[in-house]
Amino acid sequence: MVKFAPDLYIAQYLNATGQLTAALNRTIVDALEAGYQRQLTYRRYDGGFSAFGNYDKSGSTWLTAFASRLLLEANDYIYVDTSMLQSSIRWLIDRQNLDGSFNEFGKILDTNTQGSGTGPSLTAFVLLSLLEAKLVLQKSCGGYYCYGLYLWEEAIKNAKSNLENLVTSDAIEEQFSLAIVSYALLKAESPAATTAFDKLLTFSKTEGNTLYWQANSSATDDAQAGYDIWRPPRIQARPIDILITSYAILTFTELGRIDAALPAVRWLTTQRNAQGGFSSSQDTVVGLQALSAYATKSLRPKTKLNIQVTNPDVLAAFKVTKANALSLQIKELSCAPTDFVISAEGNGFALVDIDYSFNVDGDLATPSFTIGTLLSEDRLDTFSLLICTKWLLRQETGMVVQEIGIPSGFKPDLSSLGNVAGLKRTERQGDVVAIYFDKIGSMSLCYSLRMDRESKVAKSQRSYVRTYGYYDPANQSTVFYQPKAIRDASICDVCDGCCPLG
């Protein structure tokens, strides 16, 4: 969904602002259609969705709601089988509790947003999908009242009532829950939305001309304390903080309070990485949704800007007009000064990013995992790598990805992995093997991977093993390994016919 959702939000933004040309529409439609087919691979036989499809024991309430809502919205741009989506929404409704709430029936993939698998944030998340589904179902009923619509309306009413009761009894304390409940109740046209949002505003923080939220479990001071060697000037916010602020922007925008949203938008844009996303997949999806919603409401019809980057000489100059406003302009600098002055003249809106990147020889932050490696069968043409991994923090990991770098000239034998507890999927991505686990605990999880030579390469450099939380990549650790046999091998050792006799 991390690729599908941005394409959808871009389409919605361009369409709402009259900038969706025929050429752009064709490109977006192609991307959405390809994404639609990919999403179907995660759909289970019973209508639910899960991270690993039918390989999981049960569908995920959270993922089913997420996938269904995006596909329902995409129905405006591409053909989506609405009967298939109705069965997925029915899967959710059949699992609604008598009090209107929802529980997680699948794996807890993201402990920040799914918590323990119950609670108001999950109910609000599902409610947003039910509201979107109702609009589609009304069309499929052909203007007539049908039984399916009755089920939808009852589910919406019960979920809405559950959240309203929690808000009016002041039972919601957690910031993320307040943020998503505020937005969901506002979309459901509930007066309790204002009460929840007002409470959320009391937790807001300001810094300069920015506004943001910071969950208690992700304070920046704690994050900075994890840096033993070097402390960067700015620590990127945790995904949960980006999610809270993004839902606040969506609520501001839905209320028509565009000026009030601007300080939060300023903060959110500072959290983007060099590729335009955020820390993880989920905060990238919601963050882009918030930015596109805000941009739609705050669009300025005239754009003509001259932008300069100086220090003190002109390092870069850009012209932004209506014709190129949607194009990314990049200038690579020949020097790396520590101070810049960015100035702009004219009318319109533009975003300037300055990206620094550098390489380091090890973890800068305190590792979140312990990773041990042991090499066996260390020969010129093959070796086996034993990897043992243990989680070091207190909370649950959620879904974990382990990336294993492949030395030059070798290929992994994925069949050598065997049956590994919690392993859900393996895939090769270029010179990296990615292994997905539903979680990794405080007890060491070990497995062995064999690699065999496929081409004649000598003096292969060391490779890495990187482990990180899929939904919170800041929780990560990296170690390196290098088989001795291939490290010390000469060209003559690897290729008998490459060296002259004698």
Beta strands, then each sheet from edge to edge (+ up, - down):
strand 1: 205-207
strand 2: 210-212
strand 3: 304-310
strand 4: 314-321
strand 5: 341-347
strand 6: 369-376
strand 7: 382-391
strand 8: 400-405
strand 9: 410-413
strand 10: 423-429
strand 11: 432-437
strand 12: 445-453
strand 13: 463-469
strand 14: 476-481
sheet 1: 1+ 2-
sheet 2: 4+ 3- 5+
sheet 3: 6+ 7- 12+ 9-
sheet 4: 10+ 11- 8+ 13- 14+
end
